[in-house]
Amino acid sequence: MEWDSNSDLSAEEEEDDDDGGLGGMGPLPFPVENLLHTAPCGFVVTDAIDPDHPIIYVNTVFEMVTGYRAEEVLGRNCRFLQYRGPFAKRRHPLVDSAVVSEIKRCLEEGMEFQGELLNFRKDGSPMMNRLRLTPIYGDDDMISHVIGIQFFTEADIDLGPVPGTTIKESAKSSDRFHACLSAFRPGLSLGERNICRGVCGILQLSDEVIALKILSKLTPRDIASVGSVCRRLYELTKNEDLWRVVCQNAWGSETTRVLQAVPGAKRLGWGRLARELTTLEAATWRKVTVGGAVEPSRCNFSACAVGNRVVLFGGEGVNMQPMNDTFVLDLNDSNPEWQHVQVSSPPPGRWGHTLSCVNGSHLVVFGGCGTQGLLNDVFVLDLDAKPPTWREISGLAPPLPRSWHSSCTLDGTKLIVSGGCADSGVLLSDTFLLDLSMEKPIWREIPVAWKPPSRLGHTLSVYGGRKILMFGGLAKSGPLRFRSSDVFTMDLSEDEPCWRCVTGGGMPGSGNPGGMAPPPRLDHVAVSLPGGRILIFGGSVAGLHSASQLYLLDPTDEKPTWRILNVPGRPPRFAWGHSTCVVGGTRAIVLGGQTGEEWMLSELHELSLANSTMNNSSLSA
């Protein structure tokens, strides 16, 4: 459980607790006697597989004391604390080089380290760090991670302010440190002094009560933290049934059901799966080879996933011919290959449409451009029916005919449609909802006081149950149109839903998230990950920027931050004209792509989000 442990607890040791554990329950999974220290305890986890030991987790005490936010330090070696401020180019001369050398030696030899070292906050003010590094061994008896426990105290050194800062700013930093220190020292009240005793009180409950009434309500990250408190909780958090419930609560029952059906999921285990889908530490690209073919060749098709099957519908053929055929690729097969599905009553051919999955095995097609122009019709197909038959849904009060719009599904029954291009090239900014569970579905425009600028080629993603996120596209700005990297969100569970601008100029509620934002783009793909994070890839990007770079955003964060996700393997060579879908909750299958002269539908790439044992072994590079 070392992948996301939290050591924010501190308290006085029980006078009669001399066996090294909590409540007399034996030794703990790793040395934690210092967790009961009265100073604020920073907690850092690094990846020992990487020679540079990049940070993969820091706790809130580390952030509060050092002034560095987690997103500023993840992926970096902890040596930056030896530099005086974020702009320093080298280690400060007062940092003891002998201690630094000893740390390096212990890491190389897999030994535990204890010592004291001069560190610096983000504003350059000095502090002492009493550091303990403990190697953590994986199942293969190799060191997989290193845990760092840090006890920060004021350094009695007057170095003066860092160039470019003021004495007032340094004083504020010192005040924050003292406030943090007092918050984690035993206070005046009995409750504040006895955090450890409170934990022990919880441990007097039965295993069943702790697991079902307490642990099952936590997030995967919280469970991993709790597992580092004591041996009893460590053993409880190894229970696969508990992890399955935790994952279901965090990701939703539908995602959990799909994951449960993936070959290899049982072998990997829910605890390991939760870790890998949370940290994305096992993510990798690979090119895959499957049998069959999608003929005739086409572009501007749409694809989605139905369980572990990839479904492709329509597209633009030779001489702009609209297509209306359906193809299925079943990745559960030992030798998967594209199959042309013979369906009854297919919709009119089209391209620039959307294809979505609702209610398990049902597909819904909306809009696009056909032989007679733009469309606003809706067709539904039950892929498991014998024989599969397309059925038109005559929804009342439909939106304007359109193409290059975006859509997503909500609650497995509702279709959301946003924006797109109407007749004469007019860009749209409306958002419509169609409840397909009704006997006679009725289109309803979602009334909002303010709308994002009109756009096409954007993406619409669902997160957090009933929230939607819009990203990018070709947006209207006065008489001009520009590629966009704006992010907008809407919570449809509110009585009066409204668009909120997460980033983008002077728009209502705007603010720029931290990190490196993706370059503006359209015709990209967005992948919704378990837990609410959104992955952006590809598209038409101006300038010299690489469209194959992956960007990750968690809109549930208090301050959403873009993160570049560096993934090993073989990404698609051409990052424009793709379609993608998440298969089995652990694989993003990328189809198509354009070289500028020909469409590469024959190339299939997989972004595997979890261990390769989850994947069908028949897919090979």
C-alpha positions as CSV (number, residue, x, y, z in Angstrom):
1,M,0.0,0.0,0.0
2,E,3.0,2.3,-0.2
3,W,1.9,3.9,-3.5
4,D,-0.1,6.6,-1.8
5,S,0.4,6.5,2.0
6,N,-0.3,9.5,4.2
7,S,1.4,10.2,7.5
8,D,-0.5,13.3,8.5
9,L,-1.2,11.8,12.0
10,S,1.0,12.7,14.9
11,A,0.5,12.3,18.6
12,E,2.2,11.4,21.9
13,E,3.1,7.8,22.4
14,E,1.2,5.8,24.9
15,E,3.2,5.3,28.1
16,D,2.5,1.6,28.1
17,D,2.9,1.1,24.4
18,D,6.4,-0.2,24.2
19,D,6.0,-3.0,21.6
20,G,6.4,-0.7,18.6
21,G,2.7,-1.1,17.4
22,L,-0.6,0.5,18.0
23,G,-2.8,-1.1,20.6
24,G,-0.4,-3.9,21.2
25,M,-1.0,-5.5,17.8
26,G,2.6,-6.3,16.9
27,P,5.1,-4.7,14.5
28,L,3.9,-2.5,11.7
29,P,4.5,-3.0,8.0
30,F,7.4,-0.5,7.9
31,P,9.2,1.6,10.6
32,V,6.6,4.2,11.9
33,E,7.8,5.0,15.3
34,N,8.7,8.5,14.0
35,L,5.1,9.0,12.8
36,L,4.2,9.7,16.4
37,H,6.7,12.5,16.6
38,T,5.3,15.9,17.6
39,A,6.8,17.9,14.6
40,P,5.0,18.1,11.3
41,C,5.8,15.0,9.3
42,G,6.4,15.2,5.5
43,F,5.8,12.0,3.6
44,V,7.3,11.4,0.2
45,V,7.2,8.2,-2.0
46,T,9.6,7.8,-4.9
47,D,9.8,5.3,-7.7
48,A,12.9,3.2,-7.1
49,I,12.6,1.5,-10.5
50,D,13.7,4.8,-12.2
51,P,17.4,5.5,-11.4
52,D,16.6,9.1,-10.6
53,H,14.0,8.2,-8.0
54,P,11.2,10.6,-9.2
55,I,8.6,11.5,-6.7
56,I,5.2,9.9,-7.2
57,Y,3.5,11.1,-4.0
58,V,3.8,13.8,-1.3
59,N,1.4,14.5,1.6
60,T,-0.2,17.8,2.5
61,V,2.3,18.5,5.3
62,F,5.1,18.5,2.6
63,E,3.1,20.9,0.6
64,M,2.3,23.2,3.5
65,V,5.8,23.3,4.9
66,T,7.9,23.5,1.7
67,G,5.5,25.8,-0.2
68,Y,5.7,23.4,-3.3
69,R,2.4,22.0,-4.5
70,A,2.3,18.3,-5.4
71,E,2.0,19.0,-9.2
72,E,5.2,21.0,-9.1
73,V,7.3,18.2,-7.7
74,L,5.8,15.0,-9.0
75,G,8.2,13.4,-11.4
76,R,11.2,15.2,-10.0
77,N,14.0,14.1,-7.7
78,C,13.8,15.4,-4.2
79,R,17.2,17.2,-4.5
80,F,15.5,20.4,-5.5
81,L,15.0,21.0,-1.7
82,Q,18.7,21.5,-1.5
83,Y,18.4,24.5,-3.9
84,R,17.5,27.9,-2.5
85,G,14.2,28.6,-4.3
86,P,12.8,27.3,-7.6
87,F,15.2,29.4,-9.7
88,A,18.4,28.3,-8.2
89,K,20.7,26.4,-10.5
90,R,22.8,24.4,-8.1
91,R,22.9,23.1,-4.5
92,H,23.4,25.7,-1.8
93,P,27.0,25.7,-0.5
94,L,25.7,25.3,3.2
95,V,24.2,21.9,2.4
96,D,26.4,19.2,3.8
97,S,27.8,17.3,0.8
98,A,28.9,14.4,3.0
99,V,25.3,13.8,4.0
100,V,24.2,14.0,0.3
101,S,26.8,11.4,-0.6
102,E,25.6,9.1,2.2
103,I,22.0,9.4,0.9
104,K,23.2,8.5,-2.6
105,R,25.2,5.5,-1.3
106,C,22.3,4.2,0.7
107,L,19.9,4.5,-2.2
108,E,22.4,2.6,-4.5
109,E,22.9,-0.2,-2.0
110,G,19.2,-0.5,-0.9
111,M,19.9,0.5,2.7
112,E,17.9,2.6,5.1
113,F,19.2,6.2,5.7
114,Q,18.7,8.5,8.7
115,G,20.3,11.9,9.0
116,E,19.8,15.7,9.0
117,L,20.1,18.0,6.1
118,L,19.6,21.7,5.3
119,N,16.6,22.2,3.0
120,F,14.9,25.3,1.6
121,R,11.3,26.3,1.1
122,K,10.0,27.5,-2.2
123,D,10.5,31.1,-1.2
124,G,14.2,30.3,-0.3
125,S,13.9,30.4,3.5
126,P,16.0,27.7,5.2
127,M,14.8,24.8,7.4
128,M,16.3,21.6,8.8
129,N,15.0,18.3,7.6
130,R,15.6,15.2,9.8
131,L,15.2,12.6,7.1
132,R,14.5,8.9,7.2
133,L,14.6,6.9,3.9
134,T,13.2,3.3,3.9
135,P,13.3,1.0,0.9
136,I,10.1,-0.9,0.1
137,Y,10.4,-4.3,-1.6
138,G,7.9,-5.6,-4.2
139,D,6.6,-9.1,-4.7
140,D,9.7,-10.0,-6.7
141,D,12.0,-9.0,-3.8
142,M,13.2,-6.0,-5.8
143,I,13.1,-2.5,-4.3
144,S,10.1,-0.8,-6.0
145,H,9.8,2.4,-4.0
146,V,11.5,4.4,-1.3
147,I,9.5,6.1,1.5
148,G,10.9,9.3,2.9
149,I,9.7,10.6,6.3
150,Q,10.7,14.2,6.9
151,F,10.6,16.2,10.2
152,F,11.0,19.8,9.4
153,T,12.2,22.4,12.0
154,E,13.3,26.0,11.7
155,A,17.0,26.5,10.7
156,D,18.8,29.0,12.9
157,I,20.5,30.6,9.8
158,D,20.1,34.1,8.6
159,L,20.7,34.1,4.8
160,G,18.7,37.2,4.1
161,P,15.9,37.3,1.4
162,V,16.3,35.5,-1.9
163,P,17.0,38.0,-4.7
164,G,13.6,39.0,-6.1
165,T,11.7,38.4,-2.9
166,T,10.8,40.7,0.0
167,I,11.4,40.5,3.7
168,K,7.6,40.6,4.1
169,E,7.2,37.5,1.9
170,S,9.8,35.6,3.9
171,A,8.0,36.5,7.1
172,K,4.8,35.2,5.7
173,S,6.4,31.9,4.9
174,S,7.8,31.6,8.4
175,D,4.4,32.4,9.8
176,R,2.9,29.6,7.7
177,F,5.5,27.2,8.9
178,H,4.8,28.0,12.6
179,A,1.0,27.6,11.9
180,C,1.6,24.3,10.4
181,L,3.9,23.2,13.2
182,S,1.3,24.2,15.9
183,A,-1.4,22.4,14.0
184,F,0.5,19.1,14.2
185,R,1.8,19.5,17.8
186,P,-0.3,18.3,20.7
187,G,-2.7,21.1,21.4
188,L,-4.5,22.2,24.5
189,S,-7.5,20.0,24.2
190,L,-7.6,16.4,25.1
191,G,-8.9,15.4,21.6
192,E,-6.0,17.2,19.9
193,R,-3.4,15.5,22.1
194,N,-4.8,12.0,21.6
195,I,-5.0,11.5,17.9
196,C,-3.3,8.1,18.4
197,R,-5.7,7.1,21.1
198,G,-8.6,8.0,18.7
199,V,-7.1,5.6,16.1
200,C,-6.8,2.9,18.7
201,G,-10.5,3.4,19.6
202,I,-11.5,2.7,16.0
203,L,-9.4,-0.4,16.1
204,Q,-11.6,-1.8,18.9
205,L,-14.3,-2.3,16.3
206,S,-14.7,-5.7,14.6
207,D,-13.0,-6.3,11.2
208,E,-16.4,-6.5,9.5
209,V,-17.5,-3.1,10.9
210,I,-14.2,-1.4,10.0
211,A,-14.3,-2.8,6.4
212,L,-18.0,-2.4,5.5
213,K,-18.9,0.7,7.5
214,I,-15.7,2.7,7.3
215,L,-13.1,1.6,4.8
216,S,-15.6,0.8,2.0
217,K,-16.6,4.5,2.0
218,L,-13.1,5.8,1.3
219,T,-11.3,6.5,-2.0
220,P,-8.6,4.2,-3.4
221,R,-5.9,6.7,-2.3
222,D,-7.4,6.9,1.2
223,I,-7.4,3.1,1.5
224,A,-3.7,2.9,0.5
225,S,-3.0,5.6,3.2
226,V,-4.9,3.7,5.9
227,G,-3.0,0.5,5.1
228,S,0.2,2.2,6.4
229,V,-1.2,3.0,9.8
230,C,-0.8,-0.4,11.5
231,R,-0.6,-4.1,10.7
232,R,-4.2,-4.8,11.3
233,L,-5.4,-2.1,8.9
234,Y,-2.7,-3.2,6.5
235,E,-4.2,-6.8,6.5
236,L,-7.7,-5.4,6.1
237,T,-6.8,-3.3,3.1
238,K,-5.4,-6.4,1.3
239,N,-8.9,-7.8,1.1
240,E,-10.0,-8.0,-2.6
241,D,-13.7,-7.8,-1.8
242,L,-13.1,-4.5,0.0
243,W,-11.1,-3.2,-2.9
244,R,-13.9,-4.1,-5.3
245,V,-16.4,-2.2,-3.3
246,V,-14.0,0.8,-3.0
247,C,-13.4,0.8,-6.8
248,Q,-17.2,0.5,-7.4
249,N,-17.9,3.5,-5.2
250,A,-15.1,5.6,-6.8
251,W,-15.6,4.6,-10.4
252,G,-19.3,3.6,-10.6
253,S,-20.9,0.2,-11.0
254,E,-20.9,0.3,-14.8
255,T,-17.1,0.8,-15.0
256,T,-16.6,-1.9,-12.3
257,R,-18.8,-4.3,-14.2
258,V,-16.8,-3.8,-17.4
259,L,-13.5,-4.2,-15.6
260,Q,-14.7,-7.4,-14.0
261,A,-15.3,-8.9,-17.4
262,V,-11.8,-8.1,-18.7
263,P,-9.6,-11.1,-19.2
264,G,-6.8,-11.0,-16.6
265,A,-8.6,-8.7,-14.2
266,K,-9.0,-11.4,-11.5
267,R,-5.3,-12.3,-11.8
268,L,-4.2,-8.7,-11.4
269,G,-6.5,-8.0,-8.5
270,W,-8.6,-5.0,-7.5
271,G,-6.0,-3.5,-5.3
272,R,-3.3,-3.6,-8.0
273,L,-5.8,-2.4,-10.6
274,A,-6.8,0.6,-8.4
275,R,-3.2,1.5,-8.0
276,E,-2.3,1.3,-11.7
277,L,-5.4,3.2,-12.8
278,T,-4.8,5.9,-10.2
279,T,-1.0,6.4,-10.7
280,L,-0.9,5.4,-14.4
281,E,2.5,4.0,-13.6
282,A,2.0,1.0,-15.9
283,A,0.6,3.0,-18.9
284,T,2.2,2.1,-22.2
285,W,1.6,2.5,-26.0
286,R,1.8,-0.3,-28.4
287,K,0.8,-0.9,-32.0
288,V,-1.5,-3.9,-32.4
289,T,-2.3,-6.2,-35.2
290,V,-5.8,-7.6,-35.8
291,G,-7.3,-9.6,-38.6
292,G,-10.0,-8.6,-41.1
293,A,-10.5,-5.2,-42.7
294,V,-12.8,-2.3,-42.8
295,E,-13.7,-2.0,-46.5
296,P,-14.1,0.2,-48.4
297,S,-11.6,2.6,-46.9
298,R,-12.9,5.7,-45.2
299,C,-12.3,8.6,-42.9
300,N,-14.5,10.8,-40.6
301,F,-16.1,7.6,-39.2
302,S,-17.1,7.3,-35.5
303,A,-16.3,4.5,-33.1
304,C,-17.2,3.5,-29.5
305,A,-16.8,0.6,-27.1
306,V,-19.5,-1.9,-26.1
307,G,-17.8,-3.9,-23.3
308,N,-14.7,-5.3,-24.9
309,R,-15.9,-4.8,-28.4
310,V,-15.0,-1.9,-30.7
311,V,-17.8,-0.7,-33.0
312,L,-17.3,1.4,-36.0
313,F,-20.1,3.1,-38.0
314,G,-20.3,5.1,-41.2
315,G,-17.7,7.5,-42.4
316,E,-16.7,9.4,-45.6
317,G,-15.7,7.1,-48.5
318,V,-14.2,7.9,-51.9
319,N,-15.5,11.0,-53.5
320,M,-17.1,12.1,-50.2
321,Q,-19.5,9.1,-50.4
322,P,-21.4,8.8,-47.0
323,M,-21.2,5.3,-45.6
324,N,-23.8,3.5,-43.4
325,D,-22.2,0.1,-42.6
326,T,-21.3,-1.3,-39.2
327,F,-18.1,-3.2,-38.2
328,V,-17.2,-4.9,-34.9
329,L,-13.9,-5.9,-33.4
330,D,-14.2,-8.3,-30.4
331,L,-11.0,-8.0,-28.4
332,N,-12.1,-10.9,-26.2
333,D,-11.5,-13.3,-29.2
334,S,-8.2,-15.3,-29.2
335,N,-7.6,-13.9,-32.7
336,P,-9.6,-10.7,-33.0
337,E,-10.6,-9.5,-36.4
338,W,-12.9,-6.9,-37.9
339,Q,-16.3,-8.3,-38.8
340,H,-18.9,-6.6,-41.0
341,V,-22.2,-6.9,-39.1
342,Q,-25.3,-7.6,-41.2
343,V,-27.9,-5.3,-39.7
344,S,-31.5,-4.5,-40.7
345,S,-32.8,-1.0,-41.5
346,P,-29.5,0.8,-41.4
347,P,-29.5,4.6,-41.1
348,P,-28.8,6.8,-44.1
349,G,-25.0,7.0,-44.8
350,R,-23.2,9.9,-43.0
351,W,-19.9,11.3,-41.8
352,G,-19.1,13.9,-39.1
353,H,-21.7,12.2,-36.8
354,T,-21.3,10.8,-33.3
355,L,-21.7,7.2,-32.1
356,S,-22.3,6.5,-28.4
357,C,-23.1,3.5,-26.2
358,V,-26.1,3.5,-23.9
359,N,-27.7,0.9,-21.7
360,G,-25.1,-1.8,-22.0
361,S,-25.1,-3.0,-25.6
362,H,-27.1,-0.3,-27.3
363,L,-25.6,2.1,-29.8
364,V,-27.0,5.6,-30.6
365,V,-26.1,7.6,-33.7
366,F,-26.9,11.3,-34.0
367,G,-26.5,13.8,-36.8
368,G,-23.7,14.2,-39.4
369,C,-23.6,15.0,-43.1
370,G,-25.4,12.7,-45.6
371,T,-26.2,12.7,-49.2
372,Q,-29.1,15.2,-48.7
373,G,-27.1,17.5,-46.4
374,L,-26.9,17.9,-42.6
375,L,-28.9,15.5,-40.4
376,N,-30.5,15.6,-36.9
377,D,-32.0,12.1,-36.7
378,V,-31.4,9.6,-34.0
379,F,-31.0,5.8,-34.6
380,V,-30.5,3.1,-31.9
381,L,-29.0,-0.4,-32.4
382,D,-29.0,-3.3,-29.9
383,L,-25.8,-5.0,-30.9
384,D,-26.7,-8.3,-29.1
385,A,-30.2,-8.6,-30.7
386,K,-30.7,-11.4,-33.3
387,P,-30.6,-10.0,-35.8
388,P,-29.3,-6.5,-34.9
389,T,-31.7,-3.9,-36.2
390,W,-31.4,-0.1,-36.3
391,R,-34.4,1.7,-35.0
392,E,-35.1,5.4,-35.6
393,I,-36.1,7.4,-32.5
394,S,-38.5,10.2,-33.4
395,G,-37.6,12.6,-30.6
396,L,-39.8,15.7,-30.4
397,A,-38.4,19.2,-30.8
398,P,-35.0,18.0,-32.2
399,P,-32.0,20.4,-32.4
400,L,-30.8,21.9,-35.6
401,P,-29.3,19.5,-38.2
402,R,-25.5,19.5,-37.7
403,S,-22.1,17.8,-38.1
404,W,-18.8,17.9,-36.3
405,H,-20.7,18.3,-33.0
406,S,-19.8,16.5,-29.8
407,S,-21.9,14.1,-27.7
408,C,-21.7,11.9,-24.6
409,T,-24.1,9.7,-22.6
410,L,-25.3,10.2,-19.0
411,D,-26.6,7.6,-16.6
412,G,-26.6,5.1,-19.5
413,T,-29.8,6.4,-20.8
414,K,-29.4,10.1,-21.8
415,L,-27.7,11.5,-24.9
416,I,-26.0,14.9,-24.6
417,V,-25.3,16.9,-27.8
418,S,-23.3,20.1,-27.9
419,G,-22.3,22.6,-30.6
420,G,-21.2,21.7,-34.2
421,C,-21.6,23.2,-37.6
422,A,-25.1,24.0,-39.1
423,D,-26.1,25.1,-42.6
424,S,-23.9,27.7,-44.3
425,G,-21.0,26.9,-41.9
426,V,-22.7,28.6,-38.9
427,L,-21.1,27.4,-35.6
428,L,-23.4,26.4,-32.8
429,S,-23.2,26.8,-29.0
430,D,-26.3,25.0,-27.8
431,T,-26.5,21.9,-25.5
432,F,-29.4,19.4,-25.8
433,L,-30.4,16.4,-23.8
434,L,-32.5,13.4,-25.0
435,D,-33.7,10.8,-22.5
436,L,-33.8,7.5,-24.3
437,S,-35.5,5.7,-21.4
438,M,-38.8,7.5,-22.1
439,E,-41.4,5.8,-24.3
440,K,-41.6,9.0,-26.4
441,P,-38.3,10.8,-26.0
442,I,-38.3,14.6,-26.1
443,W,-35.3,16.7,-26.9
444,R,-34.7,19.4,-24.3
445,E,-32.3,22.3,-24.6
446,I,-30.4,22.9,-21.4
447,P,-31.2,26.5,-20.5
448,V,-28.1,28.4,-19.3
449,A,-27.4,32.1,-18.6
450,W,-24.1,32.0,-20.5
451,K,-22.7,29.7,-23.2
452,P,-19.1,29.0,-24.3
453,P,-18.3,30.5,-27.7
454,S,-19.7,28.5,-30.6
455,R,-17.5,25.7,-31.9
456,L,-17.0,22.5,-33.8
457,G,-14.5,19.6,-33.5
458,H,-14.5,19.8,-29.7
459,T,-14.9,16.9,-27.2
460,L,-17.5,16.3,-24.5
461,S,-16.7,14.0,-21.6
462,V,-18.5,12.8,-18.5
463,Y,-16.9,12.8,-15.1
464,G,-18.1,12.6,-11.5
465,G,-21.4,10.9,-12.4
466,R,-23.4,13.8,-13.8
467,K,-20.8,16.4,-14.8
468,I,-19.6,17.1,-18.3
469,L,-16.4,18.7,-19.6
470,M,-15.9,20.4,-22.9
471,F,-12.4,20.9,-24.4
472,G,-10.9,22.5,-27.4
473,G,-12.4,22.7,-30.9
474,L,-12.5,25.4,-33.6
475,A,-14.2,28.3,-31.7
476,K,-15.7,31.5,-32.9
477,S,-14.1,34.8,-31.7
478,G,-15.9,37.7,-33.2
479,P,-15.7,37.4,-37.0
480,L,-12.7,35.0,-36.7
481,R,-12.3,31.3,-35.8
482,F,-9.4,29.9,-33.8
483,R,-8.3,26.6,-32.4
484,S,-9.1,26.5,-28.7
485,S,-7.6,24.9,-25.6
486,D,-10.4,26.2,-23.4
487,V,-12.0,23.9,-20.7
488,F,-15.6,24.3,-19.6
489,T,-17.6,22.2,-17.2
490,M,-21.3,21.8,-16.3
491,D,-22.9,20.0,-13.4
492,L,-26.2,18.5,-14.6
493,S,-27.2,17.5,-11.1
494,E,-27.8,21.1,-10.2
495,D,-31.3,22.6,-10.3
496,E,-30.1,25.3,-12.7
497,P,-27.0,23.9,-14.5
498,C,-24.5,26.5,-15.8
499,W,-21.3,26.4,-17.8
500,R,-18.2,27.2,-15.8
501,C,-14.9,28.2,-17.5
502,V,-12.0,26.4,-16.0
503,T,-9.5,28.2,-18.3
504,G,-9.8,30.6,-21.2
505,G,-9.3,34.4,-21.3
506,G,-11.7,36.8,-19.7
507,M,-14.7,34.5,-19.8
508,P,-17.0,34.2,-16.8
509,G,-15.4,32.2,-14.0
510,S,-12.2,31.8,-15.9
511,G,-8.8,30.9,-14.4
512,N,-5.8,29.2,-15.7
513,P,-5.0,25.8,-14.3
514,G,-1.4,25.1,-13.4
515,G,0.9,22.9,-15.4
516,M,1.6,22.9,-19.2
517,A,-1.8,23.3,-21.0
518,P,-2.2,21.4,-24.3
519,P,-1.7,23.5,-27.4
520,P,-5.0,24.6,-29.0
521,R,-6.6,21.9,-31.2
522,L,-9.6,20.4,-32.9
523,D,-10.7,17.0,-34.0
524,H,-8.8,15.5,-31.1
525,V,-9.9,12.7,-28.8
526,A,-10.7,12.8,-25.1
527,V,-10.6,9.7,-22.9
528,S,-12.5,9.6,-19.6
529,L,-10.5,7.6,-17.0
530,P,-11.9,5.9,-13.8
531,G,-12.0,8.5,-11.1
532,G,-13.0,11.4,-13.3
533,R,-9.7,12.4,-15.0
534,I,-9.7,13.4,-18.7
535,L,-6.9,12.4,-21.1
536,I,-6.4,14.5,-24.2
537,F,-4.7,13.2,-27.3
538,G,-4.1,14.1,-31.0
539,G,-6.0,16.4,-33.2
540,S,-5.2,19.2,-35.6
541,V,-2.6,21.3,-33.8
542,A,-1.1,24.5,-35.3
543,G,2.6,25.2,-35.4
544,L,5.4,22.8,-34.4
545,H,3.6,21.2,-31.4
546,S,3.4,17.4,-31.3
547,A,-0.2,16.2,-31.3
548,S,0.9,12.8,-30.1
549,Q,1.7,14.2,-26.6
550,L,-0.7,13.0,-23.9
551,Y,-2.2,15.6,-21.4
552,L,-4.1,14.7,-18.2
553,L,-6.5,16.9,-16.3
554,D,-8.4,16.1,-13.1
555,P,-11.4,18.5,-13.1
556,T,-12.4,17.4,-9.6
557,D,-9.3,19.0,-8.1
558,E,-9.8,22.3,-6.2
559,K,-7.3,23.8,-8.7
560,P,-7.3,21.7,-11.8
561,T,-3.8,21.2,-13.2
562,W,-2.7,20.0,-16.6
563,R,-0.1,17.2,-16.4
564,I,1.9,15.9,-19.3
565,L,1.8,12.1,-19.3
566,N,5.0,10.6,-20.7
567,V,4.2,7.0,-21.8
568,P,6.7,4.5,-23.2
569,G,6.0,2.4,-26.2
570,R,4.9,3.1,-29.8
571,P,2.4,5.9,-30.1
572,P,0.5,6.6,-33.4
573,R,2.8,8.3,-35.9
574,F,-0.1,10.4,-37.2
575,A,-2.2,12.2,-34.7
576,W,-4.9,13.8,-36.8
577,G,-8.2,12.1,-37.9
578,H,-8.3,9.5,-35.1
579,S,-11.3,8.0,-33.4
580,T,-10.9,6.4,-30.0
581,C,-12.7,4.5,-27.3
582,V,-12.0,3.0,-23.9
583,V,-12.3,-0.8,-24.0
584,G,-12.8,-2.7,-20.7
585,G,-12.0,0.4,-18.7
586,T,-8.2,-0.2,-19.1
587,R,-7.4,0.3,-22.8
588,A,-7.8,3.2,-25.1
589,I,-8.0,1.9,-28.7
590,V,-7.0,4.5,-31.3
591,L,-8.2,3.9,-34.8
592,G,-7.2,5.8,-38.0
593,G,-5.1,8.8,-38.6
594,Q,-4.0,10.9,-41.6
595,T,-0.6,11.3,-43.2
596,G,-1.8,14.3,-45.3
597,E,-2.3,12.1,-48.3
598,E,-3.9,8.9,-47.2
599,W,-6.0,7.7,-44.3
600,M,-4.3,5.1,-42.1
601,L,-7.4,3.1,-40.9
602,S,-5.4,-0.1,-41.0
603,E,-3.2,1.1,-38.1
604,L,-4.5,0.3,-34.7
605,H,-2.8,1.5,-31.5
606,E,-3.5,0.7,-27.9
607,L,-2.8,2.9,-24.9
608,S,-2.8,0.3,-22.1
609,L,-3.6,2.0,-18.7
610,A,-3.0,-1.1,-16.6
611,N,-0.6,-4.1,-16.4
612,S,-0.2,-5.9,-19.7
613,T,-1.7,-9.1,-18.1
614,M,-5.0,-7.3,-18.4
615,N,-4.7,-7.3,-22.2
616,N,-5.5,-10.0,-24.7
617,S,-2.2,-11.8,-25.5
618,S,-3.3,-12.2,-29.1
619,L,-2.7,-8.5,-29.8
620,S,0.9,-8.2,-30.8
621,A,3.1,-5.4,-32.1
